[in-house]
């Protein structure tokens, strides 16, 4: 019995816990779970719990896609989810309940399309002599619900303005209290560029642990907001005339104390090749990093959101940035609503491919790259096709997850195509 297993069992028996959520991330990055009694969990956790595999691939509003490999192809059957004792945590908002993250199995085999399995597959392919580390930066909007719709909790573009940051202190105080109990080491809160837009930073770590932490962080933020009757959202572009919310992923590599990406005058050769891989696969990365139709509205020329497959030193207008300070690579393509397991998996897969093939990224850009570098996809179908045609990335990520993800997203976009919007009525009812 491992130390983590022993601690999980001891806490369930001695801490007066009555419920356990057996939890997992679906392909959207949404938390899904079953709540079981602590007694039943202790009796059954080693054999696993049944779970409909279709839950991995339903759209955010639970429409059922076809062609995922996890629906009609297996007669809509169940799989098993197996708890990972190392992820056991008591829920800070539920003194009588805990949660444990789970991995999927079907017919005795790991379900390769599950997000956590996808990241595990990529990490297993790292045969280089260095260790990878990642840090997640996510922007979000804090909203109030009114009779006329959602309204930002702060009223203007108060980037790092102290009083505006203080206005959200009740929310941040609750997040901080809960984060400590949830095993998340928070570092910084800042008010971002948009009204009601925030960024809360937490510690970096090894890729799988960071993916778990990012997943937990998003759930924590949602719970804290609801406790205060607010709606935090990681939606990429909740307001057309305000800043979008990004997911900036920082990647570093160390061989002992040696920073693998660093040289005396900037990026090392291996650092350049890692960047080259990200640019080579940028269109496919946009499919996984910009998972919803709304997120493509975030790509704007002349803004701090990415618009092109480009890179530069300390340039916030490019898709891949090398920040000042500790030399690392920042993938800025993803939006805040993306699945952290898939963002991290795809970023590392693309970078590792660049290393293996020695892909050069070209010259860095020192200004707005619009018109000088290839534009990122402007529509989700372009991005999905790029992902499906990217054989090198698919070989690392796995064909199962690409098949399931693209089928799910097309079902989601199909739902949108069947909706007539207020904009269309305003434009055409009286004019046509």
C-alpha positions as CSV (number, residue, x, y, z in Angstrom):
1,X,0.0,0.0,0.0
2,X,1.4,3.4,-1.0
3,X,1.6,6.3,1.4
4,X,-1.0,8.2,-0.6
5,X,-3.4,5.2,-0.5
6,X,-2.9,4.8,3.3
7,X,-3.5,8.4,3.9
8,X,-6.7,8.4,1.8
9,X,-8.1,5.4,3.6
10,X,-7.1,6.8,7.0
11,X,-8.7,10.2,6.4
12,X,-11.9,8.6,5.2
13,X,-12.2,6.5,8.3
14,X,-11.1,9.1,10.9
15,X,-12.1,12.6,9.5
16,X,-15.9,12.1,9.7
17,X,-16.2,12.2,5.9
18,X,-19.5,11.0,4.6
19,X,-19.2,11.5,0.8
20,X,-16.6,11.1,-2.0
21,X,-16.9,12.7,-5.4
22,X,-15.2,10.4,-8.0
23,X,-14.2,13.1,-10.4
24,X,-12.7,13.5,-13.9
25,X,-12.3,16.1,-16.7
26,X,-14.3,15.6,-19.8
27,X,-12.8,16.6,-23.2
28,X,-14.1,20.2,-22.7
29,X,-12.3,20.4,-19.4
30,X,-15.6,20.4,-17.4
31,X,-15.6,18.6,-14.1
32,X,-17.9,15.6,-14.0
33,X,-18.3,13.2,-11.1
34,X,-20.5,10.8,-9.1
35,X,-21.1,11.3,-5.4
36,X,-20.8,8.0,-3.4
37,X,-20.9,7.4,0.3
38,X,-17.6,7.1,2.0
39,X,-18.4,3.6,3.1
40,X,-19.2,2.5,-0.4
41,X,-16.0,4.1,-1.7
42,X,-13.9,2.2,0.8
43,X,-15.5,-1.1,-0.3
44,X,-15.3,-0.4,-4.0
45,X,-12.4,1.9,-4.9
46,X,-9.9,-0.7,-5.8
47,X,-12.2,-2.4,-8.4
48,X,-13.4,1.0,-9.7
49,X,-16.8,2.6,-10.4
50,X,-18.9,2.3,-13.5
51,X,-19.2,5.5,-15.6
52,X,-20.8,6.1,-19.0
53,X,-18.0,6.7,-21.4
54,X,-20.2,9.1,-23.4
55,X,-19.7,11.6,-20.6
56,X,-16.2,12.2,-21.8
57,X,-17.4,13.5,-25.2
58,X,-20.7,15.3,-24.6
59,X,-20.8,19.0,-25.5
60,X,-20.9,21.6,-22.7
61,X,-24.7,21.5,-22.9
62,X,-24.7,17.7,-23.1
63,X,-25.6,17.2,-26.7
64,X,-24.5,13.7,-27.8
65,X,-22.1,13.6,-30.8
66,X,-21.6,10.8,-33.3
67,X,-18.4,9.3,-34.4
68,X,-16.4,9.7,-31.2
69,X,-15.6,6.1,-30.8
70,X,-17.1,6.2,-27.3
71,X,-20.8,6.2,-28.2
72,X,-22.7,4.0,-30.7
73,X,-19.4,2.2,-31.6
74,X,-19.4,0.6,-28.1
75,X,-23.3,0.5,-27.8
76,X,-23.2,3.5,-25.4
77,X,-21.6,1.2,-22.9
78,X,-19.9,1.9,-19.5
79,X,-16.3,2.0,-18.6
80,X,-14.7,2.0,-15.2
81,X,-13.1,4.9,-13.4
82,X,-10.2,4.2,-11.1
83,X,-9.4,6.7,-8.3
84,X,-5.9,8.1,-8.1
85,X,-5.1,8.2,-4.3
86,X,-2.5,10.9,-4.8
87,X,-5.2,13.3,-5.9
88,X,-7.5,12.8,-2.8
89,X,-8.5,16.1,-1.2
90,X,-11.2,17.2,1.2
91,X,-13.5,19.7,-0.5
92,X,-12.9,23.0,1.4
93,X,-16.5,24.1,0.7
94,X,-17.9,20.7,2.0
95,X,-16.5,19.7,5.4
96,X,-18.1,16.2,5.1
97,X,-17.0,15.4,1.5
98,X,-13.8,14.7,-0.4
99,X,-13.0,14.2,-4.0
100,X,-10.5,12.0,-5.9
101,X,-9.5,12.3,-9.6
102,X,-10.0,9.2,-11.7
103,X,-8.7,7.5,-14.8
104,X,-10.8,5.6,-17.3
105,X,-10.7,2.0,-18.4
106,X,-12.8,0.1,-20.9
107,X,-12.6,-3.7,-21.5
108,X,-9.4,-3.8,-19.4
109,X,-7.6,-1.1,-21.4
110,X,-6.9,2.5,-20.6
111,X,-9.3,4.9,-22.5
112,X,-6.7,6.8,-24.6
113,X,-9.2,9.6,-25.5
114,X,-9.5,10.7,-21.8
115,X,-7.7,14.0,-21.3
116,X,-5.5,12.8,-18.4
117,X,-4.5,9.7,-20.4
118,X,-3.6,11.9,-23.4
119,X,-1.2,14.0,-21.3
120,X,0.3,10.8,-19.8
121,X,0.9,9.4,-23.3
122,X,2.8,12.6,-24.3
123,X,4.9,12.6,-21.1
124,X,5.8,9.0,-21.7
125,X,7.2,10.0,-25.1
126,X,9.7,12.4,-23.6
127,X,13.0,10.5,-24.1
128,X,15.2,13.6,-23.8
129,X,17.7,14.0,-20.9
130,X,15.7,16.8,-19.2
131,X,12.7,17.4,-17.0
132,X,9.8,19.5,-18.2
133,X,7.9,22.0,-16.0
134,X,4.9,24.1,-16.8
135,X,3.1,27.1,-15.3
136,X,-0.5,28.1,-16.1
137,X,-1.8,31.7,-16.3
138,X,-5.5,32.0,-16.8
139,X,-7.6,35.2,-17.1
140,X,-11.2,35.2,-16.1
141,X,-14.2,37.6,-15.8
142,X,-16.1,38.0,-12.5
143,X,-19.7,38.8,-13.3
144,X,-22.9,39.7,-11.6
145,X,-26.2,38.5,-12.9
146,X,-28.8,41.3,-13.4
147,X,-32.3,41.5,-14.8
148,X,-30.7,42.8,-18.1
149,X,-28.0,40.2,-18.2
150,X,-24.4,39.7,-17.0
151,X,-22.4,42.7,-15.8
152,X,-18.7,42.9,-14.9
153,X,-18.2,43.1,-11.2
154,X,-15.8,46.1,-11.6
155,X,-16.8,48.9,-13.9
156,X,-13.9,49.8,-16.2
157,X,-10.4,49.0,-17.5
158,X,-8.7,49.1,-14.2
159,X,-5.5,47.1,-15.0
160,X,-3.6,46.7,-11.7
161,X,-5.5,49.7,-10.2
162,X,-5.3,49.1,-6.5
163,X,-8.8,50.1,-5.5
164,X,-10.3,48.0,-8.2
165,X,-8.3,45.0,-7.0
166,X,-9.5,45.7,-3.5
167,X,-13.1,45.6,-4.7
168,X,-12.8,41.9,-5.4
169,X,-11.1,41.1,-2.1
170,X,-14.1,39.2,-0.6
171,X,-14.0,36.9,-3.6
172,X,-10.2,36.6,-3.5
173,X,-10.1,36.0,0.3
174,X,-12.5,33.1,-0.1
175,X,-10.5,31.7,-3.0
176,X,-7.3,32.0,-0.9
177,X,-8.8,30.3,2.1
178,X,-10.1,27.4,0.0
179,X,-7.0,27.1,-2.2
180,X,-4.8,26.5,0.8
181,X,-7.1,23.7,2.0
182,X,-7.3,22.3,-1.5
183,X,-3.5,22.0,-2.0
184,X,-3.2,25.0,-4.4
185,X,-0.4,27.5,-3.7
186,X,-1.8,30.9,-4.9
187,X,0.7,33.7,-5.5
188,X,-0.9,36.8,-7.0
189,X,-4.2,38.5,-7.8
190,X,-4.2,41.3,-10.4
191,X,-7.0,43.2,-12.1
192,X,-6.6,42.7,-15.8
193,X,-7.4,45.0,-18.7
194,X,-11.1,44.3,-19.1
195,X,-13.8,45.5,-16.7
196,X,-14.3,42.7,-14.2
197,X,-11.3,40.8,-15.6
198,X,-8.9,39.2,-13.2
199,X,-5.8,37.0,-13.2
200,X,-5.0,34.7,-10.3
201,X,-1.6,33.1,-10.4
202,X,-0.5,29.9,-8.7
203,X,2.8,28.0,-8.5
204,X,4.3,26.1,-11.5
205,X,5.1,22.4,-11.4
206,X,5.5,19.1,-13.3
207,X,3.1,18.8,-16.2
208,X,0.6,16.3,-14.8
209,X,0.5,17.9,-11.4
210,X,0.1,21.3,-13.0
211,X,-2.8,20.0,-15.2
212,X,-4.5,18.6,-12.1
213,X,-3.9,21.9,-10.2
214,X,-5.3,24.0,-13.1
215,X,-8.3,21.8,-13.3
216,X,-8.9,22.1,-9.6
217,X,-8.3,25.8,-9.7
218,X,-11.1,26.4,-12.2
219,X,-13.5,24.3,-10.1
220,X,-12.5,26.2,-7.0
221,X,-13.0,29.6,-8.7
222,X,-16.5,28.6,-9.8
223,X,-17.5,27.4,-6.3
224,X,-16.2,30.5,-4.6
225,X,-18.1,32.7,-7.0
226,X,-21.3,30.9,-6.5
227,X,-20.9,31.2,-2.7
228,X,-20.9,35.0,-3.2
229,X,-23.7,35.0,-5.7
230,X,-21.3,35.9,-8.5
231,X,-20.5,34.2,-11.8
232,X,-16.8,33.7,-12.5
233,X,-16.3,32.6,-16.1
234,X,-13.3,31.5,-18.2
235,X,-15.3,32.1,-21.4
236,X,-12.8,33.5,-23.9
237,X,-14.8,36.5,-25.0
238,X,-17.9,37.2,-22.9
239,X,-18.1,40.8,-24.3
240,X,-17.3,41.7,-27.9
241,X,-15.9,45.2,-27.0
242,X,-13.7,44.0,-24.1
243,X,-10.5,42.0,-23.7
244,X,-10.6,38.3,-24.2
245,X,-9.3,35.8,-21.6
246,X,-6.3,33.8,-22.4
247,X,-4.6,30.7,-21.1
248,X,-0.8,31.4,-21.2
249,X,1.2,28.2,-20.7
250,X,4.9,28.6,-19.7
251,X,7.2,25.7,-20.4
252,X,10.7,25.3,-19.1
253,X,13.2,22.4,-19.2
254,X,16.0,21.6,-16.8
255,X,18.8,19.0,-16.8
256,X,19.7,19.1,-13.2
257,X,20.4,22.9,-12.6
258,X,21.0,23.6,-16.3
259,X,18.2,25.5,-18.1
260,X,18.0,23.6,-21.3
261,X,16.2,26.5,-23.2
262,X,18.8,29.1,-22.2
263,X,22.0,30.3,-23.8
264,X,24.1,33.4,-23.2
265,X,22.3,35.5,-25.9
266,X,18.7,34.2,-25.6
267,X,17.2,30.9,-26.6
268,X,19.5,27.9,-26.9
269,X,19.3,25.7,-30.0
270,X,17.0,23.3,-28.2
271,X,14.9,26.2,-27.1
272,X,14.6,27.5,-30.7
273,X,13.6,24.0,-31.9
274,X,10.9,23.8,-29.2
275,X,9.5,27.1,-30.4
276,X,9.8,25.9,-34.0
277,X,7.6,22.9,-33.1
278,X,4.9,25.2,-31.6
279,X,4.9,27.3,-34.8
280,X,4.9,24.3,-37.1
281,X,1.8,23.0,-35.3
282,X,0.2,26.3,-34.4
283,X,-3.0,25.8,-36.4
284,X,-3.6,22.4,-34.7
285,X,-2.8,23.9,-31.3
286,X,-5.5,26.5,-31.9
287,X,-8.1,23.6,-32.3
288,X,-7.3,22.3,-28.9
289,X,-6.5,25.6,-27.3
290,X,-9.5,27.5,-28.6
291,X,-12.2,24.9,-28.0
292,X,-15.3,27.0,-28.5
293,X,-16.6,29.2,-31.4
294,X,-16.6,32.2,-29.1
295,X,-12.8,31.9,-28.6
296,X,-11.9,32.7,-32.2
297,X,-13.2,36.2,-31.6
298,X,-10.3,36.6,-29.2
299,X,-7.7,36.5,-32.0
300,X,-7.3,40.2,-32.8
301,X,-4.6,42.1,-34.8
302,X,-2.9,44.8,-32.8
303,X,-3.8,43.3,-29.4
304,X,-2.2,41.2,-26.7
305,X,-4.1,38.2,-27.9
306,X,-2.5,36.1,-30.6
307,X,-3.3,36.7,-34.2
308,X,-0.5,34.9,-36.0
309,X,1.8,31.9,-35.8
310,X,4.8,34.0,-34.6
311,X,7.3,34.3,-31.9
312,X,9.4,37.0,-30.2
313,X,11.3,38.0,-27.1
314,X,9.1,39.6,-24.5
315,X,6.6,40.6,-27.2
316,X,3.0,40.2,-26.1
317,X,1.6,40.5,-29.6
318,X,3.0,37.1,-30.8
319,X,1.6,33.6,-30.4
320,X,4.7,32.2,-28.7
321,X,6.7,34.5,-26.4
322,X,10.0,34.2,-24.6
323,X,9.6,36.3,-21.5
324,X,12.3,38.1,-19.7
325,X,13.8,36.7,-16.5
326,X,14.2,32.9,-16.3
327,X,14.3,31.7,-20.0
328,X,11.2,29.8,-20.8
329,X,8.7,29.4,-23.7
330,X,5.2,30.8,-23.3
331,X,2.4,29.5,-25.6
332,X,-0.2,32.3,-25.8
333,X,-2.5,30.7,-28.3
334,X,-4.9,29.0,-25.9
335,X,-8.0,30.7,-24.4
336,X,-8.9,30.4,-20.8
337,X,-11.8,28.0,-21.4
338,X,-9.5,25.3,-22.8
339,X,-9.0,21.9,-21.2
340,X,-5.7,22.2,-19.3
341,X,-4.8,18.5,-19.9
342,X,-5.1,19.0,-23.6
343,X,-3.4,22.4,-23.7
344,X,-0.4,21.0,-21.9
345,X,-0.4,17.8,-23.8
346,X,-0.6,19.5,-27.2
347,X,2.0,22.2,-26.3
348,X,4.5,19.6,-25.1
349,X,3.8,17.3,-28.1
350,X,4.4,20.1,-30.6
351,X,7.6,21.3,-28.8
352,X,9.0,17.8,-28.5
353,X,8.4,17.2,-32.2
354,X,10.3,20.4,-32.9
355,X,13.2,19.1,-30.9
356,X,13.3,15.8,-32.6
357,X,13.2,17.2,-36.0
358,X,15.3,20.3,-35.4
359,X,12.6,22.7,-36.6
360,X,13.9,26.3,-36.8
361,X,11.4,29.0,-35.9
362,X,12.7,31.8,-38.1
363,X,13.6,35.2,-36.9
364,X,11.8,36.7,-33.8
365,X,9.3,39.5,-34.3
366,X,9.8,42.7,-32.4
367,X,6.5,44.4,-33.3
368,X,3.0,43.6,-34.4
369,X,3.4,40.4,-36.5
370,X,0.1,40.9,-38.5
371,X,0.9,40.6,-42.2
372,X,4.4,39.3,-41.6
373,X,3.6,35.8,-40.2
374,X,0.8,33.3,-41.1
375,X,-2.5,34.1,-39.5
376,X,-4.1,31.7,-37.1
377,X,-7.4,30.0,-38.1
378,X,-10.3,32.3,-38.1
379,X,-13.0,29.6,-37.7
380,X,-13.2,26.4,-35.7
381,X,-13.6,24.3,-38.8
382,X,-10.3,25.5,-40.2
383,X,-8.6,24.6,-36.9
384,X,-10.3,21.2,-36.6
385,X,-9.2,20.3,-40.2
386,X,-5.6,21.4,-39.3
387,X,-5.6,19.1,-36.3
388,X,-7.0,16.2,-38.3
389,X,-4.4,16.7,-41.0
390,X,-1.4,17.0,-38.6
391,X,-0.1,13.5,-38.7
392,X,3.0,14.2,-36.6
393,X,1.0,15.7,-33.8
394,X,-1.6,12.9,-33.9
395,X,1.1,10.3,-33.7
396,X,2.2,11.8,-30.4
397,X,-1.2,12.7,-28.9
398,X,-3.0,9.6,-30.2
399,X,-5.7,9.2,-32.9
400,X,-8.4,8.3,-30.3
401,X,-8.4,11.7,-28.7
402,X,-8.3,13.6,-31.9
403,X,-11.2,11.5,-33.3
404,X,-13.3,12.1,-30.2
405,X,-12.5,15.7,-29.8
406,X,-13.2,16.7,-33.4
407,X,-16.5,14.8,-33.4
408,X,-17.6,16.5,-30.2
409,X,-16.7,20.0,-31.3
410,X,-18.5,19.6,-34.7
411,X,-21.6,18.6,-32.8
412,X,-21.3,21.7,-30.7
413,X,-20.8,24.0,-33.7
414,X,-23.8,22.3,-35.4
415,X,-26.0,23.3,-32.5
416,X,-24.9,26.9,-33.0
417,X,-25.6,26.9,-36.7
418,X,-29.2,26.0,-35.9
419,X,-29.7,29.0,-33.7
420,X,-31.0,32.3,-35.1
421,X,-29.4,35.2,-33.1
422,X,-30.6,38.6,-32.1
423,X,-28.0,40.1,-34.3
424,X,-29.5,38.5,-37.4
425,X,-33.0,39.7,-36.5
426,X,-31.7,43.2,-35.9
427,X,-29.9,43.2,-39.2
428,X,-32.5,41.6,-41.5
429,X,-36.1,41.7,-40.2
430,X,-36.7,45.3,-41.3
431,X,-34.2,45.6,-44.1
432,X,-35.0,42.5,-46.2
